[in-house]
Amino acid sequence: MSYKKGDVVSIITNAGEYVGKFKDEGDSTFTVTKPRMLISGEQGVGFARGICVTGKEDAESLTFQKTGIVFTTPTSDVVEKAFIEATTSIQLN
């Protein structure tokens, strides 16, 4: 599947699920900006502030090795709205 720069995409790996804005894709890599790891808590699913438990919060970008990706897919409208609200000061109605 091909994405346009800025598309909000979901990346599913063996380590977890991530959401970010598509930046670019190489032969062996897939890069997103504003990456967020999905986490499950008492109030349901949400976004971690980082990309792993010990990683720096609010990383600017994340490059995945394609060998570690199970699949990518466009993000649902509901999750995209939550992602935009979590990564910007914009509150969507």
All heavy atoms as an XYZ file, in Angstrom:
700
protein
N       0.855     -1.179      0.000
C       0.000      0.000      0.000
C       0.892      1.231      0.000
O       1.908      1.260      0.667
C      -0.880     -0.036      1.255
C      -1.695      1.202      1.441
S      -3.032      1.016      2.629
C      -4.261      0.284      1.590
N       0.510      2.242     -0.734
C       1.320      3.459     -0.734
C       0.588      4.555      0.036
O      -0.639      4.644      0.003
C       1.647      3.871     -2.161
O       0.690      4.701     -2.715
N       1.368      5.350      0.744
C       0.828      6.432      1.563
C       1.398      7.757      1.087
O       2.486      7.818      0.525
C       1.217      6.229      3.034
C       0.739      4.924      3.606
C       1.619      3.863      3.803
C      -0.590      4.741      3.949
C       1.184      2.660      4.335
C      -1.024      3.541      4.478
C      -0.138      2.509      4.667
O      -0.570      1.324      5.185
N       0.650      8.829      1.360
C       1.135     10.178      1.088
C       1.768     10.722      2.357
O       1.340     10.386      3.469
C      -0.010     11.094      0.667
C      -0.663     10.705     -0.651
C      -1.775     11.677     -0.997
C      -2.800     11.586      0.091
N      -4.125     11.926     -0.084
N       2.771     11.574      2.205
C       3.414     12.192      3.355
C       2.352     12.891      4.202
O       1.516     13.630      3.678
C       4.471     13.190      2.888
C       5.308     13.721      4.014
C       6.448     14.564      3.494
C       7.311     15.015      4.658
N       8.516     15.689      4.203
N       2.346     12.600      5.500
C       1.385     13.201      6.416
C       0.177     12.334      6.711
O      -0.575     12.630      7.637
N      -0.034     11.257      5.931
C      -1.134     10.328      6.239
C      -0.906      9.719      7.620
O       0.221      9.345      7.966
C      -1.188      9.179      5.228
C      -1.764      9.568      3.879
O      -2.298     10.695      3.753
O      -1.679      8.734      2.955
N      -1.959      9.602      8.420
C      -1.855      8.942      9.717
C      -2.010      7.443      9.473
O      -2.993      7.001      8.882
C      -2.913      9.467     10.714
C      -2.805      8.740     12.045
C      -2.747     10.977     10.924
N      -0.991      6.685      9.894
C      -0.953      5.253      9.632
C      -0.769      4.468     10.931
O      -0.224      4.976     11.908
C       0.178      4.883      8.640
C      -0.077      5.501      7.287
C       1.537      5.283      9.169
N      -1.227      3.233     10.907
C      -1.021      2.299     12.007
C       0.019      1.284     11.569
O      -0.062      0.756     10.449
C      -2.331      1.581     12.358
O      -3.288      2.502     12.840
N       0.980      1.039     12.450
C       2.046      0.082     12.173
C       1.954     -1.013     13.230
O       2.048     -0.731     14.425
C       3.440      0.744     12.225
C       3.507      1.922     11.260
C       4.534     -0.261     11.913
C       3.388      3.241     11.935
N       1.762     -2.243     12.782
C       1.636     -3.355     13.702
C       2.927     -4.162     13.629
O       3.352     -4.578     12.543
C       0.407     -4.231     13.371
C      -0.903     -3.482     13.653
C       0.416     -5.486     14.219
C      -1.194     -2.304     12.856
N       3.557     -4.348     14.791
C       4.795     -5.116     14.879
C       4.599     -6.224     15.905
O       3.598     -6.244     16.630
C       5.979     -4.233     15.330
O       5.831     -3.921     16.717
C       6.075     -2.949     14.515
N       5.565     -7.108     16.001
C       5.505     -8.137     17.033
C       5.642     -7.533     18.428
O       5.217     -8.131     19.409
C       6.591     -9.188     16.812
C       6.293    -10.054     15.610
O       5.137    -10.296     15.280
N       7.334    -10.510     14.942
N       6.223     -6.343     18.521
C       6.422     -5.675     19.805
C       5.214     -4.840     20.235
O       5.107     -4.463     21.399
C       7.658     -4.782     19.741
N       4.314     -4.520     19.318
C       3.166     -3.695     19.662
C       2.618     -2.960     18.464
O       3.023     -3.183     17.325
N       1.697     -2.049     18.761
C       1.036     -1.272     17.716
C       1.386      0.197     17.890
O       1.377      0.720     19.007
C      -0.476     -1.479     17.802
C      -1.231     -0.854     16.659
C      -2.693     -1.290     16.621
O      -3.048     -2.293     17.255
O      -3.472     -0.603     15.940
N       1.671      0.856     16.774
C       2.095      2.246     16.773
C       1.268      3.042     15.770
O       0.788      2.498     14.781
C       3.579      2.355     16.380
C       4.480      1.607     17.313
C       4.697      0.235     17.158
C       5.100      2.245     18.378
C       5.503     -0.470     18.030
C       5.902      1.545     19.256
C       6.108      0.188     19.077
O       6.904     -0.508     19.950
N       1.128      4.341     16.045
C       0.448      5.256     15.125
C       1.378      6.440     14.906
O       2.047      6.899     15.837
C      -0.906      5.733     15.697
C      -1.558      6.765     14.790
C      -1.846      4.561     15.926
N       1.441      6.919     13.682
C       2.266      8.078     13.372
C       1.896      8.639     12.015
O       1.064      8.081     11.298
N       2.517      9.763     11.670
C       2.299     10.374     10.355
C       3.371      9.860      9.404
O       4.565      9.974      9.685
C       2.381     11.901     10.446
C       1.192     12.523     11.106
C       1.249     14.023     10.974
C      -0.052     14.616     11.472
N      -0.132     16.043     11.166
N       2.936      9.310      8.282
C       3.865      8.760      7.306
C       4.837      9.837      6.836
O       4.429     10.944      6.480
C       3.103      8.184      6.113
C       3.998      7.648      5.041
C       4.656      6.449      5.220
C       4.187      8.339      3.869
C       5.499      5.941      4.238
C       5.018      7.846      2.871
C       5.680      6.642      3.063
N       6.136      9.488      6.855
C       7.166     10.406      6.357
C       7.759      9.869      5.057
O       7.704     10.538      4.040
C       8.264     10.585      7.390
C       9.353     11.530      6.945
C      10.393     11.722      8.021
C      11.472     12.683      7.537
N      12.541     12.823      8.534
N       8.313      8.659      5.113
C       8.843      8.057      3.892
C       9.089      6.572      4.089
O       8.989      6.052      5.191
C      10.105      8.765      3.385
C      11.242      8.759      4.378
O      11.463      7.734      5.060
O      11.940      9.782      4.474
N       9.399      5.939      2.969
C       9.610      4.495      2.964
C      10.799      4.181      2.070
O      10.909      4.692      0.967
C       8.351      3.814      2.434
C       8.384      2.331      2.402
C       7.046      1.734      1.991
O       6.128      2.477      1.553
O       6.920      0.507      2.090
N      11.703      3.351      2.581
C      12.837      2.893      1.792
C      12.671      1.417      1.473
O      11.638      0.808      1.782
N      13.684      0.841      0.871
C      13.627     -0.578      0.540
C      13.444     -1.446      1.784
O      12.743     -2.449      1.755
C      14.896     -1.017     -0.191
C      14.967     -0.457     -1.600
O      13.906     -0.085     -2.156
O      16.086     -0.389     -2.142
N      14.065     -1.047      2.890
C      14.005     -1.868      4.104
C      13.495     -1.113      5.322
O      13.485     -1.654      6.425
C      15.385     -2.451      4.402
O      16.305     -1.399      4.644
N      13.062      0.147      5.141
C      12.620      0.960      6.279
C      11.280      1.642      6.016
O      10.871      1.821      4.872
C      13.661      2.047      6.619
O      13.833      2.890      5.470
C      14.986      1.436      7.040
N      10.619      2.027      7.117
C       9.331      2.715      7.073
C       9.388      3.757      8.185
O       9.544      3.400      9.359
C       8.201      1.708      7.331
C       6.822      2.237      7.102
C       6.221      2.124      5.858
C       6.110      2.827      8.132
C       4.929      2.598      5.647
C       4.825      3.302      7.934
C       4.230      3.180      6.682
N       9.294      5.041      7.852
C       9.481      6.111      8.832
C       8.205      6.925      9.032
O       7.537      7.282      8.062
C      10.630      7.050      8.389
O      11.817      6.273      8.225
C      10.882      8.147      9.417
N       7.903      7.205     10.306
C       6.769      8.057     10.666
C       7.259      9.168     11.586
O       8.280      9.037     12.254
C       5.636      7.261     11.364
C       5.019      6.252     10.424
C       6.113      6.607     12.646
N       6.511     10.272     11.611
C       6.769     11.346     12.561
C       5.698     11.300     13.638
O       4.641     10.697     13.459
C       6.778     12.723     11.873
O       5.509     12.962     11.260
C       7.875     12.809     10.817
N       5.983     11.936     14.759
C       5.086     11.970     15.923
C       4.610     10.569     16.321
O       3.421     10.340     16.544
C       3.893     12.889     15.663
C       4.282     14.326     15.449
C       3.077     15.221     15.380
C       3.525     16.665     15.242
N       2.425     17.590     15.382
N       5.523      9.612     16.414
C       5.102      8.234     16.713
C       4.531      8.094     18.118
O       5.002      8.734     19.065
C       6.410      7.447     16.585
C       7.471      8.441     16.943
C       6.987      9.745     16.382
N       3.517      7.261     18.226
C       2.920      6.958     19.526
C       2.658      5.461     19.602
O       2.139      4.857     18.667
C       1.588      7.695     19.730
C       1.706      9.199     19.846
C       2.405      9.584     21.147
N       2.414     11.010     21.363
C       3.349     11.840     20.932
N       4.342     11.385     20.200
N       3.302     13.112     21.196
N       3.007      4.871     20.733
C       2.720      3.473     20.996
C       1.329      3.394     21.622
O       0.978      4.220     22.474
C       3.763      2.906     21.969
C       3.531      1.467     22.359
S       4.847      0.788     23.424
C       4.688      1.804     24.892
N       0.532      2.433     21.199
C      -0.772      2.226     21.811
C      -0.600      1.419     23.092
O       0.188      0.471     23.131
C      -1.710      1.477     20.865
C      -2.637      2.387     20.051
C      -1.855      3.198     19.064
C      -3.714      1.594     19.410
N      -1.324      1.821     24.127
C      -1.295      1.111     25.393
C      -2.723      0.872     25.859
O      -3.646      1.594     25.470
C      -0.506      1.884     26.478
C      -1.065      3.298     26.670
C       0.973      1.926     26.137
C      -0.461      4.055     27.837
N      -2.889     -0.130     26.680
C      -4.198     -0.441     27.231
C      -4.167     -0.157     28.727
O      -3.265     -0.605     29.429
C      -4.529     -1.912     26.977
O      -5.815     -2.203     27.445
N      -5.155      0.610     29.195
C      -5.220      0.971     30.604
C      -6.607      0.754     31.165
O      -7.478      0.169     30.504
N      -6.820      1.241     32.354
C      -8.116      1.077     33.018
C      -9.249      1.754     32.254
O     -10.388      1.319     32.314
C      -8.044      1.613     34.446
C      -7.189      0.757     35.354
C      -7.156      1.276     36.770
O      -8.026      2.090     37.152
O      -6.249      0.862     37.505
N      -8.946      2.857     31.571
C      -9.971      3.572     30.806
C     -10.000      3.170     29.336
O     -10.608      3.839     28.519
C      -9.765      5.079     30.921
C     -10.413      5.682     32.145
C      -9.376      6.167     33.139
O      -8.286      6.559     32.758
N      -9.703      6.146     34.408
N      -9.333      2.085     28.992
C      -9.329      1.616     27.609
C      -7.997      1.853     26.934
O      -6.977      2.015     27.579
N      -8.038      1.915     25.616
C      -6.826      2.090     24.821
C      -6.464      3.561     24.741
O      -7.332      4.431     24.629
C      -7.035      1.508     23.400
C      -5.840      1.762     22.515
C      -7.336      0.025     23.474
N      -5.174      3.844     24.797
C      -4.700      5.214     24.689
C      -3.298      5.233     24.114
O      -2.749      4.202     23.729
N      -2.707      6.417     24.074
C      -1.372      6.587     23.529
C      -0.367      6.798     24.650
O      -0.595      7.594     25.556
C      -1.302      7.807     22.604
C      -2.159      7.690     21.393
C      -3.320      8.431     21.277
C      -1.809      6.837     20.355
C      -4.114      8.334     20.151
C      -2.594      6.725     19.224
C      -3.755      7.477     19.125
N       0.759      6.112     24.547
C       1.875      6.396     25.434
C       2.526      7.688     24.943
O       2.394      8.047     23.773
C       2.880      5.249     25.391
N       3.241      8.355     25.818
C       3.923      9.586     25.402
C       5.205      9.287     24.645
O       5.802     10.149     24.050
C       4.211     10.463     26.607
C       2.924     10.991     27.229
C       3.215     12.114     28.164
N       4.041     13.114     27.542
C       3.675     14.359     27.290
N       2.487     14.737     27.606
N       4.503     15.206     26.739
N       5.596      8.035     24.661
C       6.823      7.650     23.965
C       6.577      6.462     23.063
O       5.448      6.051     22.830
N       7.671      5.888     22.604
C       7.576      4.761     21.684
C       7.963      3.443     22.331
O       7.808      2.393     21.738
C       8.434      5.019     20.428
C       9.847      5.414     20.811
C       7.774      6.082     19.573
C      10.786      5.644     19.666
N       8.474      3.531     23.551
C       8.733      2.341     24.356
C       8.824      2.797     25.815
O       8.916      3.989     26.089
C       9.996      1.607     23.905
S      11.521      2.520     24.098
N       8.794      1.871     26.713
C       8.761      2.206     28.139
C       9.965      3.049     28.547
O       9.828      4.011     29.298
C       8.680      0.919     28.993
C       8.784      1.236     30.474
C       7.395      0.172     28.692
N      11.146      2.734     28.052
C      12.361      3.438     28.470
C      12.806      4.518     27.492
O      13.829      5.165     27.706
C      13.529      2.440     28.645
O      13.752      1.781     27.399
C      13.215      1.428     29.733
N      12.043      4.725     26.435
C      12.434      5.697     25.408
C      12.108      7.132     25.782
O      11.307      7.412     26.673
N      12.717      8.043     25.072
C      12.486      9.469     25.236
C      11.032      9.788     24.892
O      10.480      9.262     23.926
C      13.432     10.228     24.305
C      13.343     11.717     24.428
C      14.372     12.381     23.509
C      14.244     13.879     23.595
N      15.183     14.548     22.702
N      10.414     10.660     25.692
C       9.037     11.063     25.409
C       8.986     11.961     24.177
O       9.918     12.711     23.896
C       8.451     11.830     26.600
C       8.142     10.954     27.777
C       7.414     11.704     28.878
O       7.002     12.860     28.679
O       7.257     11.114     29.948
N       7.864     11.883     23.469
C       7.576     12.747     22.332
C       8.689     12.753     21.274
O       9.141     13.807     20.823
C       7.274     14.176     22.801
C       6.054     14.234     23.695
O       5.108     13.457     23.466
O       6.038     15.050     24.637
N       9.106     11.562     20.856
C      10.116     11.457     19.802
C       9.597     12.125     18.528
O       8.402     12.067     18.233
C      10.431      9.993     19.522
N      10.487     12.759     17.794
C      10.091     13.444     16.559
C       9.764     12.467     15.448
O       8.873     12.714     14.644
C      11.195     14.391     16.117
C      11.350     15.586     17.037
C      12.428     16.538     16.551
O      12.684     16.604     15.331
O      13.015     17.216     17.401
N      10.524     11.364     15.376
C      10.280     10.394     14.317
C      10.736      9.014     14.776
O      11.445      8.879     15.770
C      11.001     10.788     13.023
O      12.395     10.716     13.191
N      10.327      8.012     14.030
C      10.701      6.633     14.317
C      10.830      5.897     12.993
O       9.929      5.961     12.152
C       9.640      5.962     15.190
C       9.827      4.485     15.529
C      11.140      4.248     16.260
C       8.657      3.989     16.356
N      11.957      5.240     12.807
C      12.178      4.448     11.597
C      12.110      2.974     11.973
O      12.872      2.511     12.816
C      13.531      4.777     10.951
O      13.524      6.160     10.578
C      13.768      3.919      9.723
N      11.188      2.272     11.358
C      11.015      0.838     11.568
C      11.784      0.088     10.495
O      11.822      0.513      9.338
C       9.535      0.439     11.427
C       8.643      0.982     12.491
C       8.047      2.220     12.343
C       8.374      0.250     13.631
C       7.201      2.721     13.319
C       7.528      0.748     14.610
C       6.942      1.977     14.465
N      12.378     -1.029     10.859
C      12.919     -1.957      9.887
C      11.750     -2.794      9.380
O      10.965     -3.322     10.182
C      13.996     -2.853     10.517
C      15.208     -2.080     11.002
C      15.908     -1.330      9.876
O      16.158     -1.886      8.803
N      16.209     -0.063     10.112
N      11.588     -2.911      8.098
C      10.441     -3.639      7.544
C      10.404     -5.091      7.994
O       9.325     -5.681      8.072
C      10.426     -3.554      6.020
C      10.009     -2.185      5.521
C       9.909     -2.178      4.011
C       9.425     -0.841      3.508
N       9.376     -0.808      2.042
N      11.556     -5.660      8.323
C      11.569     -7.053      8.786
C      10.831     -7.211     10.112
O      10.405     -8.310     10.446
C      13.013     -7.574      8.946
O      13.722     -6.692      9.827
C      13.715     -7.666      7.612
N      10.642     -6.118     10.859
C       9.939     -6.157     12.133
C       8.473     -5.760     12.042
O       7.752     -5.788     13.033
N       8.014     -5.380     10.854
C       6.629     -4.947     10.676
C       5.789     -6.129     10.207
O       6.143     -6.811      9.251
C       6.532     -3.797      9.649
C       7.250     -2.552     10.182
C       5.074     -3.477      9.328
C       7.312     -1.404      9.182
N       4.666     -6.360     10.901
C       3.730     -7.394     10.468
C       2.878     -6.841      9.332
O       2.730     -7.475      8.292
C       2.851     -7.881     11.637
C       1.837     -8.907     11.173
C       3.725     -8.444     12.759
N       2.311     -5.628      9.532
C       1.599     -4.936      8.464
C       1.391     -3.477      8.827
O       1.566     -3.085      9.986
C       0.256     -5.608      8.121
C      -0.776     -5.594      9.212
C      -1.685     -4.553      9.332
C      -0.855     -6.643     10.114
C      -2.639     -4.543     10.330
C      -1.816     -6.650     11.117
C      -2.710     -5.602     11.222
N       1.047     -2.662      7.825
C       0.655     -1.270      8.030
C      -0.730     -1.096      7.435
O      -1.128     -1.827      6.528
C       1.630     -0.282      7.351
O       1.580     -0.472      5.943
C       3.043     -0.465      7.854
N      -1.454     -0.102      7.951
C      -2.792      0.157      7.442
C      -3.161      1.609      7.737
O      -2.649      2.193      8.704
C      -3.827     -0.801      8.090
O      -5.104     -0.617      7.482
C      -3.947     -0.588      9.579
N      -4.018      2.216      6.909
C      -4.509      3.548      7.258
C      -5.221      3.471      8.615
O      -5.883      2.483      8.926
C      -5.495      3.879      6.139
C      -5.076      3.022      4.991
C      -4.559      1.760      5.613
N      -5.067      4.493      9.416
C      -5.663      4.537     10.752
C      -7.136      4.897     10.658
O      -7.532      5.719      9.829
C      -4.910      5.565     11.609
O      -3.524      5.183     11.646
C      -5.442      5.633     13.018
N      -7.947      4.297     11.513
C      -9.383      4.593     11.521
C      -9.616      6.065     11.854
O      -8.775      6.708     12.498
C     -10.119      3.711     12.533
O      -9.842      4.149     13.852
N     -10.754      6.602     11.444
C     -11.084      8.007     11.699
C     -11.094      8.324     13.189
O     -10.622      9.383     13.605
C     -12.444      8.355     11.082
C     -12.435      8.322      9.564
O     -11.336      8.371      8.962
O     -13.528      8.235      8.969
N     -11.607      7.426     14.005
C     -11.690      7.658     15.453
C     -10.296      7.757     16.062
O     -10.004      8.659     16.845
C     -12.511      6.538     16.139
C     -12.441      6.640     17.642
C     -13.948      6.564     15.663
N      -9.423      6.830     15.697
C      -8.062      6.832     16.238
C      -7.268      8.010     15.669
O      -6.494      8.639     16.382
C      -7.357      5.486     15.967
C      -5.898      5.531     16.394
C      -8.096      4.364     16.686
N      -7.486      8.344     14.398
C      -6.797      9.502     13.813
C      -7.166     10.779     14.561
O      -6.303     11.599     14.862
C      -7.133      9.636     12.331
C      -6.406     10.785     11.670
C      -6.620     10.861     10.166
O      -7.284      9.975      9.596
O      -6.113     11.817      9.561
N      -8.425     10.954     14.880
C      -8.861     12.129     15.637
C      -8.172     12.171     17.002
O      -7.648     13.202     17.415
C     -10.384     12.101     15.812
C     -10.910     13.243     16.644
C     -12.416     13.132     16.856
C     -12.864     14.155     17.867
N     -14.216     13.944     18.333
N      -8.135     11.042     17.698
C      -7.477     10.972     19.008
C      -5.978     11.243     18.879
O      -5.384     11.921     19.727
C      -7.725      9.610     19.649
N      -5.360     10.740     17.814
C      -3.936     10.967     17.571
C      -3.659     12.457     17.370
O      -2.719     13.011     17.944
C      -3.483     10.164     16.347
C      -2.082     10.459     15.900
C      -1.000      9.890     16.544
C      -1.848     11.317     14.830
C       0.298     10.166     16.129
C      -0.561     11.594     14.412
C       0.514     11.017     15.063
N      -4.466     13.116     16.555
C      -4.281     14.551     16.309
C      -4.418     15.328     17.610
O      -3.623     16.214     17.905
C      -5.277     15.053     15.240
C      -4.895     14.465     13.877
C      -5.307     16.584     15.176
C      -5.939     14.648     12.793
N      -5.413     14.987     18.409
C      -5.604     15.673     19.685
C      -4.443     15.409     20.641
O      -4.062     16.279     21.413
C      -6.932     15.270     20.312
C      -8.128     15.828     19.555
C      -9.469     15.432     20.138
O      -9.531     14.566     21.034
O     -10.486     16.007     19.683
N      -3.865     14.198     20.590
C      -2.752     13.847     21.492
C      -1.437     14.463     21.078
O      -0.543     14.655     21.909
C      -2.619     12.326     21.556
N      -1.276     14.794     19.797
C       0.021     15.278     19.309
C       0.021     16.748     18.917
O       1.063     17.263     18.487
C       0.482     14.445     18.085
O      -0.498     14.524     17.048
C       0.723     12.993     18.476
N      -1.111     17.419     19.064
C      -1.184     18.851     18.771
C      -2.028     19.523     19.858
O      -2.538     18.863     20.751
C      -1.862     19.138     17.407
O      -3.256     18.772     17.485
C      -1.193     18.375     16.278
N      -2.207     20.808     19.755
C      -3.085     21.513     20.682
C      -4.491     21.640     20.119
O      -5.354     22.287     20.702
C      -2.522     22.907     20.982
O      -2.401     23.664     19.785
N      -4.757     20.978     18.987
C      -6.059     21.027     18.327
C      -7.015     20.069     19.007
O      -6.699     18.908     19.232
C      -5.931     20.668     16.834
C      -5.021     21.658     16.119
C      -7.299     20.597     16.168
C      -4.644     21.243     14.705
N      -8.200     20.544     19.339
C      -9.257     19.697     19.888
C     -10.364     19.611     18.850
O     -10.981     20.611     18.492
C      -9.803     20.291     21.207
C      -8.780     20.302     22.322
C      -8.306     18.915     22.674
O      -9.086     18.017     22.950
N      -7.001     18.703     22.640
N     -10.594     18.418     18.344
C     -11.601     18.209     17.309
C     -12.930     17.833     17.944
O     -12.970     17.144     18.945
C     -11.141     17.108     16.348
C      -9.791     17.356     15.683
C      -9.339     16.114     14.934
C      -9.869     18.545     14.742
N     -13.996     18.265     17.337
C     -15.337     17.936     17.859
C     -15.903     16.751     17.144
O     -15.668     16.372     16.108
C     -16.282     19.127     17.714
C     -15.840     20.270     18.608
O     -15.345     20.039     19.692
N     -16.014     21.470     18.157
